[in-house]
Amino acid sequence: MSHHVCVEKLLQQYAAGDRHFQGIKLREMDLINLNLTQIDLSQADLRQSRLGKTNFNHGNFSGTDFSEAILWGTNLSNANLKDAILREAELSGAILSDADLTNTFLVRAVLSGANLCNAKLDGAMLIETDFRSGSDQPTTLSKASLKGANLCYANLSGALLYQADLQGAQLCRAILQQRSLQSLAVSDLTEANLEGANLSYSNLNGVILCRANLRGADLTGVCLEGANLEGAILPDGSIYEE
């Protein structure tokens, strides 16, 4: 069956009410700007596919391989992406609010300007992942759960992490601020839970940590110049005071 026929058949079956396409192989496919809510593509092979702007709200992608796929502005809100592989996937501007990304593999993925509000990223592999806020929209991780996630070398400059849960997360050498010619993009970690997180050698200069919980966090070699720690709980359990 040719690739083209495979996509045509899927769309025909979907239009007829079928939602179950587990394990389907759609490598290097185009599923752009479509409405495919509640589709089940768990364990599917979507490597190097182009899925931009498609609405996958409430879709099931558990264990799906999206390596090097293009998902610009794709709607994956409320989607199940547990154990999915998104290595080097391009997710700029994607909507992942309330999505379940538990144990997802997002190494070197690009999530610039993505909306991950309330997303669950517990245990996710986010090494060298790019969360930089775009010029037009910030990357939002507000109220996201990142417990035990590995964010080593991740670029979070300008990202919004208000009330994010980073308990026990690895943030070794993460970039939380970056100078550009125009401005200084700093991350907002207001009321974030960083209890027991490893922030060693990360740059927190100017970062907003108001009322953040840093109890037991590893701040070895951390730069905190100009950081806003108003009301923050420090590693020793004391409250920061000017």
C-alpha positions as CSV (number, residue, x, y, z in Angstrom):
1,M,0.0,0.0,0.0
2,S,1.5,3.4,-1.0
3,H,2.0,6.1,1.6
4,H,-0.6,8.3,-0.1
5,V,-3.3,5.6,-0.1
6,C,-2.5,4.8,3.5
7,V,-3.3,8.4,4.6
8,E,-6.3,8.5,2.3
9,K,-7.7,5.3,3.8
10,L,-7.1,6.6,7.4
11,L,-9.0,9.8,6.6
12,Q,-11.8,7.9,5.0
13,Q,-12.1,5.5,8.0
14,Y,-11.9,8.4,10.4
15,A,-14.7,10.2,8.6
16,A,-16.7,7.0,8.8
17,G,-16.3,7.1,12.6
18,D,-13.3,4.8,13.2
19,R,-10.8,6.2,15.7
20,H,-8.5,3.2,16.3
21,F,-5.3,3.1,14.3
22,Q,-2.9,1.7,16.8
23,G,0.5,0.7,15.5
24,I,0.0,2.2,12.1
25,K,3.1,3.1,10.1
26,L,2.9,6.7,8.8
27,R,6.5,7.6,8.5
28,E,7.2,10.8,6.5
29,M,3.5,11.4,6.1
30,D,1.6,14.7,5.7
31,L,-1.4,15.2,8.1
32,I,-1.5,19.0,8.0
33,N,-4.3,21.3,9.2
34,L,-6.8,18.5,9.8
35,N,-9.4,17.8,12.5
36,L,-8.5,14.4,14.1
37,T,-9.7,14.7,17.7
38,Q,-9.9,11.6,19.8
39,I,-7.9,9.6,17.3
40,D,-6.0,6.6,18.7
41,L,-2.5,6.5,17.2
42,S,-0.8,4.7,20.1
43,Q,2.4,2.8,19.3
44,A,2.3,4.3,15.8
45,D,5.4,5.2,13.7
46,L,5.1,8.9,12.8
47,R,8.8,9.6,12.4
48,Q,9.6,12.6,10.2
49,S,5.9,13.2,9.6
50,R,4.5,16.7,9.0
51,L,1.6,17.2,11.4
52,G,1.5,21.0,11.7
53,K,-1.7,22.7,12.8
54,T,-3.7,19.5,13.1
55,N,-6.2,19.2,15.9
56,F,-5.4,16.0,17.9
57,N,-7.3,17.1,21.1
58,H,-7.9,14.1,23.4
59,G,-5.9,11.9,21.1
60,N,-4.0,8.8,22.3
61,F,-0.3,8.7,21.3
62,S,1.1,6.5,24.1
63,G,4.3,4.9,22.9
64,T,4.1,6.7,19.5
65,D,7.4,7.5,17.8
66,F,7.4,11.2,16.6
67,S,11.2,11.4,16.1
68,E,12.1,14.4,13.9
69,A,8.4,15.1,13.2
70,I,7.2,18.6,12.5
71,L,4.3,19.6,14.8
72,W,4.3,23.4,14.5
73,G,1.2,24.8,16.1
74,T,-0.3,21.3,16.5
75,N,-3.1,21.0,19.0
76,L,-2.3,18.1,21.4
77,S,-4.2,19.4,24.4
78,N,-5.6,16.7,26.7
79,A,-3.6,14.1,24.6
80,N,-2.1,11.0,26.0
81,L,1.6,11.1,25.1
82,K,2.9,8.7,27.8
83,D,6.2,7.1,26.8
84,A,6.1,8.8,23.4
85,I,9.3,9.5,21.6
86,L,9.6,13.1,20.4
87,R,13.4,13.1,19.9
88,E,14.4,16.2,17.9
89,A,10.7,16.9,17.1
90,E,9.7,20.5,16.1
91,L,6.9,21.6,18.4
92,S,7.1,25.4,18.2
93,G,3.8,26.9,19.1
94,A,2.2,23.5,19.8
95,I,-0.7,23.4,22.3
96,L,0.0,20.7,24.9
97,S,-2.1,22.1,27.8
98,D,-3.4,19.3,30.1
99,A,-1.5,16.7,28.0
100,D,0.0,13.7,29.7
101,L,3.7,13.5,28.8
102,T,4.8,11.2,31.6
103,N,8.2,9.5,30.8
104,T,8.1,11.1,27.3
105,F,11.5,11.3,25.5
106,L,11.9,14.9,24.3
107,V,15.7,15.1,23.9
108,R,16.7,18.0,21.7
109,A,13.1,18.7,20.9
110,V,12.0,22.3,20.1
111,L,9.1,23.6,22.2
112,S,9.6,27.4,21.6
113,G,6.4,29.2,22.3
114,A,4.5,26.0,23.1
115,N,1.7,26.0,25.7
116,L,2.3,23.3,28.3
117,C,0.0,24.7,31.0
118,N,-1.1,22.0,33.4
119,A,0.8,19.4,31.3
120,K,2.2,16.3,33.1
121,L,5.9,15.8,32.3
122,D,6.9,13.6,35.3
123,G,10.0,11.6,34.6
124,A,10.3,13.1,31.1
125,M,13.7,13.2,29.3
126,L,14.2,16.8,28.3
127,I,17.9,17.0,27.8
128,E,19.0,19.9,25.6
129,T,15.3,20.6,24.9
130,D,14.6,24.1,23.7
131,F,11.8,25.9,25.6
132,R,12.9,29.4,24.7
133,S,10.0,31.9,24.5
134,G,9.4,33.0,21.0
135,S,9.4,36.6,19.9
136,D,5.6,36.5,19.5
137,Q,4.6,34.2,22.4
138,P,6.1,32.8,25.6
139,T,6.6,29.2,26.3
140,T,4.2,28.4,29.1
141,L,4.8,25.7,31.7
142,S,2.6,27.2,34.3
143,K,1.3,24.6,36.8
144,A,3.0,21.9,34.8
145,S,4.2,18.8,36.7
146,L,7.9,18.1,36.0
147,K,8.7,15.9,39.0
148,G,11.9,14.0,38.5
149,A,12.2,15.2,34.9
150,N,15.7,15.5,33.4
151,L,16.1,19.1,32.1
152,C,19.9,19.1,32.0
153,Y,21.2,21.6,29.4
154,A,17.6,22.6,28.6
155,N,17.1,26.2,27.4
156,L,14.2,27.7,29.4
157,S,15.1,31.4,28.9
158,G,11.9,33.5,29.1
159,A,9.7,30.5,29.8
160,L,6.8,30.9,32.3
161,L,7.0,28.3,35.1
162,Y,4.5,29.8,37.5
163,Q,3.5,27.2,40.1
164,A,5.3,24.5,38.2
165,D,6.2,21.4,40.1
166,L,9.9,20.6,39.6
167,Q,10.4,18.5,42.7
168,G,13.5,16.3,42.3
169,A,14.0,17.5,38.7
170,Q,17.5,17.6,37.2
171,L,18.3,21.1,36.0
172,C,22.1,20.8,35.9
173,R,23.5,23.5,33.5
174,A,20.0,24.5,32.4
175,I,19.8,27.9,30.8
176,L,17.2,30.1,32.5
177,Q,18.2,33.4,31.2
178,Q,19.7,34.6,27.9
179,R,20.9,37.9,26.6
180,S,19.8,38.9,23.1
181,L,20.6,42.2,21.4
182,Q,17.1,43.5,22.3
183,S,16.6,42.3,25.9
184,L,17.3,39.9,28.7
185,A,14.9,36.9,28.6
186,V,14.6,35.4,32.1
187,S,12.4,32.6,33.3
188,D,9.6,33.2,35.7
189,L,9.5,30.5,38.4
190,T,7.2,32.3,40.8
191,E,5.8,29.8,43.4
192,A,7.5,26.9,41.6
193,N,8.3,23.8,43.6
194,L,12.0,23.0,43.3
195,E,12.3,20.9,46.4
196,G,15.3,18.6,46.0
197,A,15.9,19.7,42.5
198,N,19.5,19.7,41.1
199,L,20.2,23.2,39.8
200,S,24.0,22.8,39.9
201,Y,25.9,25.2,37.6
202,S,22.7,26.6,36.1
203,N,22.5,30.4,35.4
204,L,19.8,32.0,37.5
205,N,20.9,35.6,37.1
206,G,17.9,37.8,37.2
207,V,15.5,34.8,37.3
208,I,12.2,35.3,39.2
209,L,11.9,32.9,42.1
210,C,9.3,34.7,44.2
211,R,7.9,32.4,46.9
212,A,9.6,29.4,45.1
213,N,10.4,26.3,47.2
214,L,14.1,25.5,47.0
215,R,14.2,23.3,50.1
216,G,17.0,20.7,49.7
217,A,17.8,22.0,46.2
218,D,21.4,21.6,45.0
219,L,22.6,25.1,44.1
220,T,26.3,24.2,43.7
221,G,28.0,26.8,41.3
222,V,24.7,28.6,40.7
223,C,24.7,32.2,39.6
224,L,21.9,34.1,41.4
225,E,23.0,37.7,40.7
226,G,19.9,40.0,40.5
227,A,17.5,37.0,41.0
228,N,14.2,37.8,42.7
229,L,14.0,35.5,45.7
230,E,11.3,37.4,47.6
231,G,9.6,35.0,50.0
232,A,11.4,32.0,48.6
233,I,12.2,29.0,50.8
234,L,16.0,28.4,50.7
235,P,17.7,25.0,50.6
236,D,18.1,25.1,54.4
237,G,14.4,25.7,54.9
238,S,14.7,29.4,55.9
239,I,12.7,32.1,54.2
240,Y,14.7,34.6,52.1
241,E,14.6,38.1,53.4
242,E,16.2,41.1,51.8
